[in-house]
Each structure stands twice: as C-alpha cells, then as structure tokens.
Amino acid sequence: MSHEIRRVDYFYTTVTDAPGEGYRLLSLLADLGIRLLAFNAVPIGPTHTQFTLFPEDPQQLRELGGRSGLALDGPHPALLVQGEDVVGALSGIHERLYAAEVNVYASTGVTSGRSGYGYIIYVRPDQYAAAARALGV
C-alpha cells in the first residue's frame, strides 16, 4: 500500500451559523490565494459553526487571514495521510500508533472515488511527537 504521511497545521475559525457563511469564508480564502489541503465545518451549539482549515501554507493563512480580519485559533498540529485506496489501507497506520501507545482522539477520512484517499489524524499535543515518530515523519 503506497501512502504519504506528513505533518500539517490547522486553524479554527467560528462564525454565526447563517446562510452564506461558508461561501463568504471560502471566497475570502480564494481571493487571498490560500490553498487548502482539507476543510471541515461542524455546528457548535445552535447558533455557530466552526470551520477547521488545513492550509497548504500556514504562515500565509496567518498573515493574510489576519490582515483580512479573520479570527484564527491555531496553529494546531495534525497528521495528513494520502494514499491509494485499498481495503485495509488505514489498519497498518493505526497498528503503528497503537504499538507506540498513541491514542487517536479524532480522525476524518474521505476517498476520491478514483482509488485515492485522504485521512487526517488528530492526537493530543503531548503525544504528537510520539505519533510522528511512529509514522516516520
């Protein structure tokens, strides 16, 4: 199974939950030339949505986003796995984390529909170095 694992940073921003907020945020990022590796949006209570942004260039997001008034929490570390979508693709990765006694407290994955996948692994900050070592990054 071929895959690439790398360290990535992510940032949170929270907005009032209203029609068009996702459009406004994504349009702002596009206008600033910020490329995203991954993106997630989840409701936070009844009136807010939290966006998680995984920029290709974290420094660019911090600088340009900050100048544009975008309130960002981060950077926070995570691990991004991208590879060939085959049965059991993630079991070996989790086996290595388990052997290193690293707890994965959250993860998100998606397939491309064309034999590829992306997978984000969140571990506690105090376990990040051990997770990175276990995965060879």
C-alpha positions in Angstrom: 0.0 0.0 0.0 1.5 3.3 -1.0 0.9 6.4 1.0 2.4 9.6 2.1 2.2 10.9 5.7 3.1 14.4 6.6 2.8 16.9 9.5 0.2 19.6 8.9 -1.1 22.6 10.9 -4.8 23.5 11.2 -6.7 26.5 12.4 -10.2 27.1 13.7 -12.5 30.0 12.9 -16.0 30.3 14.2 -18.9 32.1 12.6 -22.5 32.7 13.3 -24.5 30.0 11.6 -26.3 31.7 8.7 -26.8 31.0 5.0 -23.7 32.1 3.0 -21.1 32.0 5.8 -19.3 29.0 4.2 -19.4 30.8 0.8 -18.0 34.0 2.4 -15.2 32.2 4.1 -14.2 30.1 1.1 -14.4 33.1 -1.2 -12.2 35.2 1.1 -9.6 32.4 1.2 -9.8 32.1 -2.6 -9.4 35.8 -3.1 -6.3 35.7 -0.8 -4.8 32.9 -2.8 -4.9 30.5 0.1 -4.8 26.8 -0.9 -6.4 24.3 1.4 -5.3 20.7 1.9 -8.5 20.0 3.8 -11.5 21.8 5.2 -14.3 20.8 7.7 -17.3 22.6 9.1 -19.3 21.5 12.2 -22.1 23.1 14.2 -21.1 24.5 17.6 -24.3 24.8 19.6 -27.4 26.2 18.0 -26.1 29.4 16.6 -22.4 28.9 15.5 -20.4 26.9 13.0 -16.7 26.1 13.5 -14.6 25.8 10.4 -11.3 23.8 10.5 -8.8 25.0 7.9 -5.8 23.0 6.8 -3.8 25.4 4.7 -1.0 24.4 2.3 1.0 27.4 3.7 0.1 28.1 7.4 2.1 31.3 7.5 0.3 32.7 4.5 -3.1 32.0 6.2 -1.9 33.6 9.4 -0.6 36.7 7.7 -3.2 37.3 5.0 -6.1 36.0 7.0 -5.2 38.1 10.0 -4.9 41.2 7.8 -8.4 40.5 6.4 -9.9 40.3 9.9 -10.2 36.5 10.0 -10.1 35.4 13.7 -8.0 32.2 13.8 -7.2 29.8 16.6 -4.1 27.9 15.9 -1.9 26.6 14.5 -2.6 23.1 15.9 -0.7 20.0 14.7 -2.2 17.0 12.9 -1.1 14.3 10.5 -2.3 14.0 7.0 -2.2 10.7 5.2 -2.8 10.5 1.4 -2.6 7.3 -0.5 -4.0 4.5 -2.6 -7.5 3.5 -1.5 -7.3 -0.3 -0.9 -9.1 -2.4 1.7 -7.2 -2.1 5.0 -5.2 1.0 3.9 -5.5 2.6 7.4 -5.1 -0.5 9.6 -1.3 -0.5 9.3 -1.2 3.1 10.3 -3.3 2.6 13.3 -1.3 -0.5 14.2 1.9 1.6 14.4 0.2 4.2 16.5 -1.2 1.5 18.8 2.2 -0.1 19.2 3.6 3.3 20.2 0.7 3.7 22.7 -0.6 6.8 21.0 -4.3 7.5 21.2 -6.1 8.8 18.2 -8.7 11.1 19.6 -10.3 12.1 16.3 -9.9 11.4 12.6 -11.5 12.3 9.3 -11.2 10.4 6.0 -12.5 10.6 2.5 -11.9 8.7 -0.7 -11.5 10.4 -4.0 -13.7 7.9 -5.8 -10.8 7.3 -8.1 -8.6 5.0 -6.0 -7.1 7.7 -3.7 -7.9 8.8 -0.1 -7.1 11.4 2.4 -7.1 10.9 6.1 -6.5 13.4 9.0 -5.3 12.1 12.3 -5.7 14.2 15.5 -3.7 13.2 18.5 -3.2 15.1 21.8 -0.4 17.6 21.8 1.6 15.7 24.4 1.5 12.6 22.0 2.2 14.3 18.7 6.0 13.7 18.7 5.5 10.1 19.5 2.8 9.7 16.8 5.1 11.4 14.2 8.0 9.1 15.2 5.8 6.0 15.0 4.7 7.0 11.5 8.2 8.0 10.4 7.5 11.8 9.9 
